[in-house]
Amino acid sequence: MPKIAIIGAGFSGLTFANLLVGKADVTVFEKSRGGGGRLCTRRAEPYFFDHGAPFFTAKTQPFKGYLRHMIEAGVLRSWDAHFVQIDGQTSLRKSDSSAGSALYVGVPGMSAIAKYLAVNMDVKTNTKIVKIERQKTWRLWDENGAVYGEYDWVVSTAPAPQTAELFPQQFAEYGAFSFVNTLGCLGLLLGFPSRLDLDFDIAQITNADLALAVVNSQKPERHGGTSLVVHSSEKFARDNLETNSDIILQHLLAEVERILVCDAEVAEHRVLHRWKYAGAPKQVNGRALIDPRICLGACGDWCFGGSVQDAFTSAHSLATAMHPFLRT
């Protein structure tokens, strides 16, 4: 079978690897200590925070079908969350109790999804690939100088700017990287000693420096203290991604109090998390990227729009496009 190196063990990378089972010998390289990307869970007993993608939706039949085995395995649960929409300028609130009917969450945390997908996979964690080079086959170098090879194909599922740094400019789709406008996010993780008196599970916020608030402890099969995950707006993140953490923390805490009408100062756990690559705008002509001439491919949520479903669609699209070239 052909040997394929996959860079990145986020949802798209692990999905792509699973779609190639039986068709290729796959090795996944992940720079972090664990896979999942934004499908992650941070633990700070007694608090648990799904601080990347706190939930996701499934709208297409292929994606729903792909999730079925995870639901059957108990890794995924639907969440009938109560939504409110809040205008950050006027404080007007609109309740929508039906909006959460199509939501999915990992159990006991979002990181369970990646752990499930990585079972029986060759995943090399704490391995940051910094260079790739091709003669007859591909070789990869990590930041410590270790060399991996020989691979027939290399596929990157890293964010577009990181993939552009890694790939040679002769990659046929190299120009597509410049059209991807990656979006950042500043996340606030708050743990409270007692239950919050809030009228929502999920608040979608407009016209403010906050965009989303999720009562993480309200999800199915969550245990421990009251956990609140807050995401900044894209604009606030763009303007403040390099701002001093204390300044950001105090500002977002004040916004939580003003908009959500709760006493954020009583939170005994307060952590700020910076997501440099949190997503991408919807791509009108979204597609996975492939160059069979030099056996390179790239996929990721950014190819289509930044959601978990987009990550799946991209991986599925690339696996389909590569299939004719993997026959032995």
C-alpha positions in Angstrom: 0.0 0.0 0.0 1.1 3.6 -0.6 2.7 5.3 2.4 1.1 8.7 3.4 2.3 11.3 5.9 -0.5 13.4 7.4 0.6 16.6 9.1 -1.9 17.6 11.8 -4.1 15.4 14.0 -7.1 17.7 14.2 -10.6 16.5 13.1 -9.7 16.9 9.4 -6.4 15.0 9.7 -7.8 12.1 11.8 -10.9 11.9 9.6 -8.7 11.8 6.4 -6.6 9.0 8.0 -9.8 7.0 8.9 -11.1 7.4 5.3 -7.9 5.8 4.0 -8.0 2.7 6.3 -7.3 -0.3 4.1 -6.2 1.9 1.2 -2.9 3.3 2.5 -0.3 3.0 5.2 -0.8 6.2 7.2 1.3 8.1 9.7 -0.1 11.2 11.4 2.3 13.9 12.8 1.0 16.2 15.5 3.0 19.1 17.0 0.9 19.1 20.3 0.8 16.4 23.0 -2.6 15.3 21.8 -4.8 15.4 18.8 -8.1 17.1 18.2 -7.2 20.6 17.3 -10.1 22.8 18.4 -12.0 19.7 19.5 -10.3 19.9 22.8 -11.0 19.8 26.6 -9.1 21.5 29.3 -9.4 20.1 32.8 -8.9 22.1 36.0 -10.6 20.1 38.7 -13.4 20.4 39.4 -13.9 22.3 36.1 -14.0 21.1 32.6 -13.9 23.4 29.5 -14.4 22.5 25.8 -12.6 25.7 24.9 -12.2 25.3 21.2 -15.3 24.2 19.4 -17.8 23.7 22.2 -20.4 22.0 20.0 -21.1 21.5 16.3 -24.0 20.8 13.9 -24.4 18.2 11.1 -26.4 19.3 8.1 -25.2 17.1 5.3 -26.1 13.4 4.9 -22.4 12.3 4.4 -21.4 14.0 7.6 -24.4 12.6 9.5 -23.5 9.2 8.3 -19.9 9.6 9.4 -21.0 10.5 12.9 -23.3 7.6 13.3 -20.6 5.1 14.4 -19.4 7.7 17.0 -23.0 8.1 18.4 -23.3 4.3 18.6 -20.0 4.1 20.4 -21.2 6.6 23.0 -18.5 9.2 22.0 -21.1 11.7 20.7 -24.4 12.9 22.2 -27.0 15.3 20.9 -27.5 18.4 23.1 -30.9 20.0 23.3 -29.5 23.3 24.5 -31.5 26.4 25.2 -30.3 29.3 23.1 -30.6 33.0 23.5 -29.6 35.8 21.1 -28.3 38.9 22.8 -27.6 42.3 21.2 -24.6 43.6 23.1 -25.5 47.2 22.4 -29.2 47.2 23.4 -29.2 44.2 25.7 -32.2 42.9 23.9 -32.6 39.1 24.3 -34.4 36.8 22.1 -35.0 33.2 23.2 -34.9 30.3 20.8 -35.5 27.0 22.6 -35.5 24.9 19.4 -32.1 26.0 18.0 -30.1 23.4 20.0 -31.9 20.4 18.6 -29.2 19.6 16.0 -26.2 20.1 18.2 -23.6 17.4 19.0 -21.0 17.3 21.7 -18.3 14.8 22.6 -18.6 12.9 25.9 -17.2 13.2 28.5 -15.5 16.1 26.6 -14.9 17.2 23.1 -11.4 15.7 23.2 -13.1 12.2 23.3 -13.8 12.5 19.6 -10.1 12.7 18.6 -9.2 9.9 21.0 -11.8 7.7 19.4 -10.6 8.5 15.9 -7.0 8.0 16.8 -7.5 4.4 18.0 -5.3 2.0 16.1 -3.7 4.9 14.2 0.0 5.7 14.0 0.0 9.2 15.6 3.3 10.8 16.5 2.5 13.5 19.0 4.9 16.2 20.1 6.3 16.1 16.6 6.4 19.4 14.8 7.2 19.0 11.1 9.2 22.0 9.9 10.5 20.8 6.5 9.5 18.4 3.7 11.6 17.4 0.7 11.0 15.2 -2.3 13.3 13.2 -4.5 11.6 9.9 -5.6 9.6 9.9 -2.3 9.0 12.4 0.5 11.0 12.9 3.6 10.0 15.0 6.6 12.1 16.8 9.3 10.9 17.7 12.7 12.1 20.7 14.8 14.7 18.5 16.5 16.2 17.4 13.3 14.7 13.9 13.3 14.0 12.6 9.7 10.9 10.6 8.7 10.4 8.8 5.4 10.0 7.5 2.8 6.5 8.6 2.0 4.6 8.4 -1.3 2.3 11.3 -0.4 2.3 14.1 2.1 -1.0 15.7 3.1 -1.1 18.8 5.4 -4.2 19.6 7.5 -2.5 22.4 9.3 -3.9 26.0 8.9 -3.4 27.6 5.5 -0.5 29.9 6.6 1.4 27.0 8.2 0.8 24.8 5.2 2.0 27.6 2.9 5.3 27.8 4.9 5.8 24.1 4.6 4.8 23.4 1.0 7.0 24.2 -2.1 5.8 26.9 -4.4 5.6 24.4 -7.2 2.5 22.9 -5.5 -0.1 23.4 -8.2 -2.6 24.9 -5.7 -0.1 27.1 -3.9 -1.9 30.3 -4.9 -5.0 29.2 -3.1 -3.4 29.7 0.3 -3.3 33.5 -0.2 -7.1 33.6 -0.6 -7.7 32.1 2.9 -8.4 34.7 5.6 -7.9 32.8 8.8 -9.7 34.1 11.9 -8.5 34.3 15.4 -10.4 34.1 18.7 -9.8 34.9 22.4 -11.4 32.4 24.7 -12.2 33.0 28.4 -12.5 30.0 30.7 -14.4 30.7 33.9 -15.1 28.3 36.8 -17.6 29.2 39.5 -18.0 27.7 42.9 -21.8 27.6 42.6 -24.4 27.3 39.9 -25.0 30.5 37.7 -28.4 32.0 37.5 -28.5 32.2 33.7 -31.4 31.9 31.3 -29.5 30.0 28.6 -27.1 27.2 27.8 -25.7 29.0 24.8 -25.8 32.7 24.1 -25.0 34.1 20.7 -23.9 37.7 21.0 -23.8 40.5 18.4 -22.6 44.0 18.4 -20.1 43.4 21.2 -16.6 42.2 21.9 -18.1 38.9 22.9 -19.6 36.5 20.3 -20.5 33.3 22.2 -21.0 32.1 25.8 -21.6 28.4 26.6 -22.4 26.9 30.0 -20.1 24.0 29.5 -21.3 22.2 32.6 -24.8 22.0 31.2 -23.8 19.6 28.5 -24.7 15.8 28.6 -22.5 13.7 31.0 -20.6 16.7 32.4 -19.7 16.5 36.0 -17.9 18.9 38.4 -18.2 22.6 39.0 -20.0 25.3 37.0 -17.9 26.0 33.9 -18.5 28.9 31.4 -16.7 29.2 28.1 -16.7 32.6 26.4 -15.5 33.5 22.9 -14.5 36.9 21.8 -15.7 38.5 18.5 -13.5 38.1 15.5 -12.9 41.8 15.4 -11.8 42.0 19.0 -9.5 39.0 18.5 -8.0 40.6 15.4 -7.3 43.8 17.2 -6.0 42.2 20.4 -4.4 38.9 19.7 -1.1 40.2 20.9 -2.4 42.5 23.7 -1.3 41.9 27.3 -3.3 38.9 28.8 -4.3 40.8 32.0 -5.7 43.7 30.0 -7.7 41.3 27.8 -8.9 39.2 30.8 -10.2 42.2 32.7 -12.0 43.6 29.6 -13.7 40.3 28.8 -14.7 39.8 32.4 -16.4 43.2 32.4 -18.1 42.3 29.2 -19.4 39.1 30.7 -20.9 41.0 33.6 -22.4 43.7 31.4 -23.9 41.4 28.7 -24.7 38.2 30.6 -25.7 39.9 33.8 -23.8 37.7 36.1 -21.0 38.4 38.7 -17.9 37.2 36.9 -15.7 38.4 39.7 -16.7 35.5 41.8 -15.1 33.0 39.3 -12.4 31.2 41.1 -10.9 29.9 37.9 -10.0 32.4 35.2 -7.9 31.5 32.1 -7.5 33.2 28.8 -6.7 31.1 25.7 -5.6 32.6 22.4 -6.6 30.9 19.2 -4.5 32.3 16.3 -6.3 30.1 13.8 -9.8 29.6 15.0 -11.5 29.3 11.7 -12.1 30.9 8.3 -15.0 32.7 6.5 -17.2 30.6 4.2 -15.4 29.8 1.0 -17.5 30.4 -2.1 -15.5 27.9 -4.2 -14.3 25.7 -1.4 -12.3 22.6 -2.2 -9.6 20.4 -0.9 -6.2 21.0 -2.6 -4.3 18.3 -4.5 -1.3 18.0 -6.9 -0.9 14.4 -8.1 2.1 15.5 -10.1 4.2 15.8 -6.9 2.0 13.8 -4.6 0.9 16.6 -2.3 -2.5 17.4 -0.8 -4.0 19.8 1.7 -7.3 19.9 3.5 -8.8 21.4 6.6 -11.9 23.3 7.7 -10.4 26.5 6.2 -10.9 25.0 2.7 -14.6 25.3 3.0 -15.4 27.7 5.9 -14.1 26.9 9.4 -16.7 24.6 10.9 -16.3 20.9 12.1 -18.6 19.9 9.2 -16.3 21.8 6.9 -13.3 19.9 8.3 -15.1 16.6 7.4 -16.2 17.8 4.0 -12.6 18.8 3.2 -11.1 15.5 4.3 -13.8 13.5 2.5 -13.2 15.6 -0.7 -9.4 15.0 -0.6 -9.8 11.3 0.1 -12.1 11.0 -2.9 -9.8 12.9 -5.1 -6.8 10.9 -4.1 -8.4 7.5 -4.4 -7.6 6.9 -8.1 -3.9 7.5 -7.3 -3.7 5.1 -4.4 -4.5 1.9 -6.4 -1.7 -0.6 -6.4 
